[in-house]
Amino acid sequence: MKLMSEIPVVTIDGPSGSGKGTIAQLVAKDLGWHYLDSGAIYRVLAQAAIKHDVELTDEQALVDIAKDLDLVFLLDNDQLVVMLEGEDISTIIRSEQAGNAASKVAALPLVRAALLERQRAFRRLPGLVTDGRDMGTVVFPDAGSKVFLTASAQQRAERRYKQLKEKGIESNISALIAEISERDVRDSQRKVAPLRPADDAILLDSTSMDIADVYDRVRALCSDM
């Protein structure tokens, strides 16, 4: 029986809109491994707080919710379905407002500590591919392959605009750029687990790359795993 530390992990970290979620899902599917969208956990927690009228600054109340968070991830036709207390909130948590709420919640030290072991529990055979902001630095520092994926704020906003439009969600490019830039600052300057590359991560700027190019680069890193 393999020890937890022997189960292979690929981490893909980076700022909002860098494409890390798309790439992580593609790699996980190709390898036949488990997948963890760590950002979704914080988005779900923020949504649960809103649902139960808890302020996003009330750290202890958020910790209490996190301990009993009724969260389920399902893969349906290659689409990640997120369930909160039996309700499908997959679309709700992908809005830019939900992302900003999650960023505020994720900046709270006690909240991050409460969700740490829950994230690590996703490490199961045959392996795990995960994306987030501190997967390679805090959650899985012993991961065999680490990628830090980024792109310009303008490019990330344009990608996000396209995604939202395809889902029928109204948005504005200028507002998206402002929100993404604001989140970058908050995530990189928070005291606990700030957004930064792991010392042993491969840095990849996807501004002028398409999904296929990024996927090929990341997949090559996993060839020996």
C-alpha positions in Angstrom: 0.0 0.0 0.0 1.4 3.3 -1.1 2.0 6.1 1.4 0.1 9.4 0.7 3.4 11.1 -0.1 4.1 8.5 -2.8 1.0 9.2 -4.7 2.0 11.5 -7.7 0.7 15.0 -7.9 0.8 17.7 -10.6 0.1 21.3 -9.4 -0.8 24.1 -11.8 -0.9 27.5 -10.0 -1.5 30.9 -11.4 -3.7 34.0 -11.3 -7.3 34.2 -12.3 -8.0 33.6 -16.0 -4.6 32.1 -16.8 -6.2 28.9 -18.1 -4.9 26.7 -15.3 -8.3 25.0 -14.7 -8.8 24.1 -18.4 -5.2 22.7 -18.6 -5.5 20.8 -15.3 -8.7 19.1 -16.4 -7.3 18.1 -19.7 -4.1 16.6 -18.1 -6.2 14.8 -15.5 -8.4 13.3 -18.1 -5.5 12.2 -20.3 -3.7 10.6 -17.3 -6.8 9.1 -15.8 -6.1 10.8 -12.5 -8.3 12.7 -10.0 -8.8 16.4 -10.4 -9.1 19.1 -7.7 -10.2 22.7 -8.5 -9.1 24.2 -5.3 -10.5 27.6 -6.2 -14.0 26.1 -6.4 -13.8 25.1 -2.7 -13.3 28.8 -1.7 -16.0 29.9 -4.1 -18.4 27.3 -2.6 -17.6 28.5 0.9 -18.2 32.1 -0.1 -21.5 31.1 -1.6 -22.5 29.1 1.5 -21.7 32.1 3.6 -23.9 34.3 1.4 -26.7 31.7 1.5 -26.6 31.6 5.3 -26.3 35.4 5.7 -22.7 35.2 7.1 -20.4 38.2 6.5 -17.4 37.4 4.3 -15.2 39.1 7.0 -16.5 37.0 9.9 -13.6 34.6 10.1 -14.8 32.3 12.9 -18.3 31.9 11.3 -16.6 31.0 8.0 -14.4 28.4 9.7 -17.5 26.8 11.3 -19.2 26.6 7.8 -16.0 25.2 6.3 -15.8 22.4 8.8 -19.2 21.0 7.8 -19.3 22.2 4.2 -21.7 20.0 2.2 -19.7 20.0 -1.0 -19.7 17.4 -3.9 -17.7 17.5 -7.1 -19.1 15.5 -10.0 -17.8 15.1 -13.6 -20.6 15.0 -16.1 -19.6 14.7 -19.8 -16.2 16.2 -19.0 -17.9 19.1 -17.2 -17.3 19.8 -13.5 -20.6 19.9 -11.6 -20.4 21.5 -8.1 -23.1 20.7 -5.6 -23.7 22.7 -2.4 -26.2 21.2 0.0 -27.7 19.3 -2.8 -28.0 22.3 -5.2 -26.1 22.6 -8.4 -24.2 25.9 -8.1 -21.8 25.3 -11.0 -22.8 28.4 -12.9 -23.3 30.7 -9.9 -19.7 30.2 -8.6 -18.1 31.0 -12.0 -19.3 34.6 -12.0 -16.7 37.3 -11.5 -18.6 38.4 -8.3 -18.2 34.9 -6.9 -14.6 34.9 -7.7 -14.0 38.2 -5.9 -16.0 36.9 -2.9 -13.8 33.7 -2.9 -10.6 35.8 -3.0 -11.7 37.7 0.2 -12.5 34.5 2.0 -9.3 32.9 0.9 -7.3 35.7 2.4 -8.4 34.7 6.0 -5.7 32.5 7.7 -8.1 30.4 9.8 -10.3 29.7 6.8 -7.3 28.5 4.8 -6.2 26.2 7.7 -9.7 24.8 8.0 -9.7 23.8 4.3 -6.1 22.6 4.0 -6.7 18.9 5.0 -9.8 18.8 3.0 -7.8 19.7 -0.1 -5.1 17.2 0.7 -7.7 14.4 1.0 -8.1 14.6 -2.8 -4.7 12.9 -3.1 -5.7 9.4 -4.1 -4.4 6.7 -6.4 -3.6 6.7 -9.3 -2.7 10.4 -8.9 -3.9 13.9 -8.7 -3.9 17.0 -10.9 -4.8 20.2 -9.1 -5.0 23.9 -9.9 -5.1 26.9 -7.6 -2.9 29.6 -6.2 -0.9 27.8 -3.5 -1.1 24.2 -4.6 2.7 23.9 -5.2 3.8 26.1 -2.3 1.5 25.1 0.6 -1.0 22.3 -0.1 1.3 19.9 -2.1 4.9 21.2 -1.6 6.2 17.7 -2.4 4.4 17.5 -5.8 6.5 15.8 -8.5 5.6 18.4 -11.2 4.7 22.1 -10.6 3.7 24.7 -13.1 3.0 28.4 -12.6 0.8 29.6 -15.5 0.2 33.2 -16.1 -0.8 35.7 -18.9 -1.4 39.4 -19.2 -4.4 40.9 -17.4 -5.8 42.1 -20.8 -5.5 38.6 -22.2 -7.0 36.9 -19.2 -9.9 39.4 -19.2 -10.6 38.6 -22.9 -10.6 34.9 -22.2 -12.9 35.3 -19.3 -15.2 37.5 -21.3 -15.5 34.8 -24.0 -16.1 32.1 -21.4 -18.9 34.1 -19.7 -20.5 35.0 -23.0 -20.6 31.3 -24.0 -22.4 30.6 -20.7 -24.9 33.4 -21.3 -23.5 35.6 -18.6 -23.3 39.3 -19.3 -20.0 41.0 -18.6 -17.8 44.0 -19.5 -14.1 43.9 -20.6 -13.1 47.0 -18.7 -14.8 45.8 -15.5 -13.2 42.4 -15.9 -9.7 43.9 -16.3 -10.3 46.0 -13.1 -11.6 43.0 -11.2 -8.8 40.7 -12.3 -6.1 43.3 -11.5 -7.7 43.9 -8.1 -7.7 40.2 -7.3 -4.1 39.8 -8.4 -3.0 42.4 -5.9 -5.1 40.9 -3.1 -3.9 37.4 -3.8 -0.3 38.3 -4.1 -0.2 40.5 -1.0 -2.2 38.4 1.4 -0.2 37.4 4.5 -1.0 33.7 4.3 -0.2 31.6 1.2 0.3 34.5 -1.2 0.1 33.9 -4.9 3.6 33.2 -6.1 5.5 30.5 -8.0 7.0 27.6 -6.0 10.8 27.7 -6.1 10.8 24.5 -8.2 7.9 25.4 -10.5 8.1 25.8 -14.2 7.0 29.3 -15.2 4.8 29.5 -18.3 3.4 32.7 -19.8 0.4 31.8 -22.0 -0.4 35.3 -23.3 0.5 34.4 -26.9 -0.2 30.7 -26.6 -3.3 28.7 -27.4 -4.7 25.9 -25.3 -3.1 23.2 -27.4 0.4 24.7 -27.0 0.0 25.1 -23.3 -1.3 21.6 -22.9 1.6 20.1 -24.8 4.1 21.9 -22.6 2.4 20.9 -19.4 1.7 17.3 -20.5 5.4 16.9 -21.4 6.3 17.6 -17.8 4.2 14.7 -16.7 5.7 12.2 -19.1 7.7 10.4 -16.5 5.1 10.3 -13.8 
